């Protein structure tokens, strides 16, 4: 069984041809599941569907020098 990210959560995604930031959406009104990139384009238009994904790393925290 393949685990998918929580709907509408940004992740790092890869489909064999493309790697980038995307979110997996479960669209109740369309009864559909899709991946969208950071430009709201469907990833499937960029090639095959997403095969690999991982959570984005945490944002860096400021250091004393940055405050």
PyMOL CGO cylinders between C-alpha atoms (Angstrom):
from pymol import cmd
from pymol.cgo import CYLINDER

trace = [
    CYLINDER, 0.00, 0.00, 0.00, 1.29, 3.45, -0.91, 0.3, 1, 1, 1, 1, 1, 1,
    CYLINDER, 1.29, 3.45, -0.91, 1.00, 6.27, 1.56, 0.3, 1, 1, 1, 1, 1, 1,
    CYLINDER, 1.00, 6.27, 1.56, 0.04, 9.70, 0.22, 0.3, 1, 1, 1, 1, 1, 1,
    CYLINDER, 0.04, 9.70, 0.22, 0.55, 13.06, 1.93, 0.3, 1, 1, 1, 1, 1, 1,
    CYLINDER, 0.55, 13.06, 1.93, -2.29, 14.80, 3.69, 0.3, 1, 1, 1, 1, 1, 1,
    CYLINDER, -2.29, 14.80, 3.69, -4.44, 16.70, 1.18, 0.3, 1, 1, 1, 1, 1, 1,
    CYLINDER, -4.44, 16.70, 1.18, -3.30, 20.30, 0.51, 0.3, 1, 1, 1, 1, 1, 1,
    CYLINDER, -3.30, 20.30, 0.51, 0.09, 19.84, 2.21, 0.3, 1, 1, 1, 1, 1, 1,
    CYLINDER, 0.09, 19.84, 2.21, 3.14, 21.06, 0.29, 0.3, 1, 1, 1, 1, 1, 1,
    CYLINDER, 3.14, 21.06, 0.29, 5.81, 18.38, -0.28, 0.3, 1, 1, 1, 1, 1, 1,
    CYLINDER, 5.81, 18.38, -0.28, 8.84, 17.76, -2.48, 0.3, 1, 1, 1, 1, 1, 1,
    CYLINDER, 8.84, 17.76, -2.48, 7.58, 15.59, -5.35, 0.3, 1, 1, 1, 1, 1, 1,
    CYLINDER, 7.58, 15.59, -5.35, 9.13, 13.66, -8.26, 0.3, 1, 1, 1, 1, 1, 1,
    CYLINDER, 9.13, 13.66, -8.26, 7.54, 11.91, -11.26, 0.3, 1, 1, 1, 1, 1, 1,
    CYLINDER, 7.54, 11.91, -11.26, 10.54, 10.55, -13.14, 0.3, 1, 1, 1, 1, 1, 1,
    CYLINDER, 10.54, 10.55, -13.14, 10.93, 13.69, -15.30, 0.3, 1, 1, 1, 1, 1, 1,
    CYLINDER, 10.93, 13.69, -15.30, 10.19, 16.56, -12.93, 0.3, 1, 1, 1, 1, 1, 1,
    CYLINDER, 10.19, 16.56, -12.93, 11.11, 17.37, -9.32, 0.3, 1, 1, 1, 1, 1, 1,
    CYLINDER, 11.11, 17.37, -9.32, 9.57, 20.27, -7.43, 0.3, 1, 1, 1, 1, 1, 1,
    CYLINDER, 9.57, 20.27, -7.43, 7.24, 21.53, -4.75, 0.3, 1, 1, 1, 1, 1, 1,
    CYLINDER, 7.24, 21.53, -4.75, 3.71, 20.19, -5.11, 0.3, 1, 1, 1, 1, 1, 1,
    CYLINDER, 3.71, 20.19, -5.11, 0.60, 19.37, -3.13, 0.3, 1, 1, 1, 1, 1, 1,
    CYLINDER, 0.60, 19.37, -3.13, -1.70, 16.40, -3.36, 0.3, 1, 1, 1, 1, 1, 1,
    CYLINDER, -1.70, 16.40, -3.36, -5.36, 17.47, -3.52, 0.3, 1, 1, 1, 1, 1, 1,
    CYLINDER, -5.36, 17.47, -3.52, -8.47, 15.43, -2.93, 0.3, 1, 1, 1, 1, 1, 1,
    CYLINDER, -8.47, 15.43, -2.93, -11.19, 17.46, -4.63, 0.3, 1, 1, 1, 1, 1, 1,
    CYLINDER, -11.19, 17.46, -4.63, -14.56, 16.43, -3.21, 0.3, 1, 1, 1, 1, 1, 1,
    CYLINDER, -14.56, 16.43, -3.21, -16.53, 18.51, -5.70, 0.3, 1, 1, 1, 1, 1, 1,
    CYLINDER, -16.53, 18.51, -5.70, -14.91, 16.62, -8.60, 0.3, 1, 1, 1, 1, 1, 1,
    CYLINDER, -14.91, 16.62, -8.60, -14.40, 13.35, -6.75, 0.3, 1, 1, 1, 1, 1, 1,
    CYLINDER, -14.40, 13.35, -6.75, -10.86, 13.49, -8.02, 0.3, 1, 1, 1, 1, 1, 1,
    CYLINDER, -10.86, 13.49, -8.02, -7.30, 13.28, -6.72, 0.3, 1, 1, 1, 1, 1, 1,
    CYLINDER, -7.30, 13.28, -6.72, -4.57, 15.38, -8.32, 0.3, 1, 1, 1, 1, 1, 1,
    CYLINDER, -4.57, 15.38, -8.32, -1.09, 16.75, -7.77, 0.3, 1, 1, 1, 1, 1, 1,
    CYLINDER, -1.09, 16.75, -7.77, -0.54, 20.49, -8.38, 0.3, 1, 1, 1, 1, 1, 1,
    CYLINDER, -0.54, 20.49, -8.38, 2.79, 22.29, -8.53, 0.3, 1, 1, 1, 1, 1, 1,
    CYLINDER, 2.79, 22.29, -8.53, 3.64, 25.65, -6.97, 0.3, 1, 1, 1, 1, 1, 1,
    CYLINDER, 3.64, 25.65, -6.97, 2.12, 27.40, -10.03, 0.3, 1, 1, 1, 1, 1, 1,
    CYLINDER, 2.12, 27.40, -10.03, -1.23, 25.54, -9.61, 0.3, 1, 1, 1, 1, 1, 1,
    CYLINDER, -1.23, 25.54, -9.61, -0.51, 23.46, -12.73, 0.3, 1, 1, 1, 1, 1, 1,
    CYLINDER, -0.51, 23.46, -12.73, -1.44, 19.80, -12.69, 0.3, 1, 1, 1, 1, 1, 1,
    CYLINDER, -1.44, 19.80, -12.69, 1.78, 17.77, -12.42, 0.3, 1, 1, 1, 1, 1, 1,
    CYLINDER, 1.78, 17.77, -12.42, 0.33, 15.18, -14.81, 0.3, 1, 1, 1, 1, 1, 1,
    CYLINDER, 0.33, 15.18, -14.81, 0.73, 17.80, -17.59, 0.3, 1, 1, 1, 1, 1, 1,
    CYLINDER, 0.73, 17.80, -17.59, 4.49, 17.78, -16.89, 0.3, 1, 1, 1, 1, 1, 1,
    CYLINDER, 4.49, 17.78, -16.89, 4.79, 14.04, -17.42, 0.3, 1, 1, 1, 1, 1, 1,
    CYLINDER, 4.79, 14.04, -17.42, 3.67, 10.95, -15.53, 0.3, 1, 1, 1, 1, 1, 1,
    CYLINDER, 3.67, 10.95, -15.53, 2.00, 11.13, -12.14, 0.3, 1, 1, 1, 1, 1, 1,
    CYLINDER, 2.00, 11.13, -12.14, 4.07, 11.60, -8.99, 0.3, 1, 1, 1, 1, 1, 1,
    CYLINDER, 4.07, 11.60, -8.99, 5.89, 8.44, -7.96, 0.3, 1, 1, 1, 1, 1, 1,
    CYLINDER, 5.89, 8.44, -7.96, 7.95, 9.76, -5.02, 0.3, 1, 1, 1, 1, 1, 1,
    CYLINDER, 7.95, 9.76, -5.02, 7.42, 12.46, -2.43, 0.3, 1, 1, 1, 1, 1, 1,
    CYLINDER, 7.42, 12.46, -2.43, 8.80, 13.58, 0.91, 0.3, 1, 1, 1, 1, 1, 1,
    CYLINDER, 8.80, 13.58, 0.91, 7.86, 16.26, 3.44, 0.3, 1, 1, 1, 1, 1, 1,
    CYLINDER, 7.86, 16.26, 3.44, 9.55, 19.62, 3.03, 0.3, 1, 1, 1, 1, 1, 1,
    CYLINDER, 9.55, 19.62, 3.03, 12.28, 20.31, 5.59, 0.3, 1, 1, 1, 1, 1, 1,
    CYLINDER, 12.28, 20.31, 5.59, 11.57, 22.73, 8.42, 0.3, 1, 1, 1, 1, 1, 1,
    CYLINDER, 11.57, 22.73, 8.42, 12.34, 26.36, 7.75, 0.3, 1, 1, 1, 1, 1, 1,
    CYLINDER, 12.34, 26.36, 7.75, 15.64, 27.58, 9.22, 0.3, 1, 1, 1, 1, 1, 1,
    CYLINDER, 15.64, 27.58, 9.22, 15.38, 29.33, 12.55, 0.3, 1, 1, 1, 1, 1, 1,
    CYLINDER, 15.38, 29.33, 12.55, 17.09, 32.69, 13.02, 0.3, 1, 1, 1, 1, 1, 1,
    CYLINDER, 17.09, 32.69, 13.02, 20.38, 32.76, 14.88, 0.3, 1, 1, 1, 1, 1, 1,
    CYLINDER, 20.38, 32.76, 14.88, 21.56, 35.46, 17.27, 0.3, 1, 1, 1, 1, 1, 1,
    CYLINDER, 21.56, 35.46, 17.27, 23.46, 37.10, 14.38, 0.3, 1, 1, 1, 1, 1, 1,
    CYLINDER, 23.46, 37.10, 14.38, 20.27, 37.38, 12.31, 0.3, 1, 1, 1, 1, 1, 1,
    CYLINDER, 20.27, 37.38, 12.31, 18.15, 39.10, 14.97, 0.3, 1, 1, 1, 1, 1, 1,
]
cmd.load_cgo(trace, "trace")
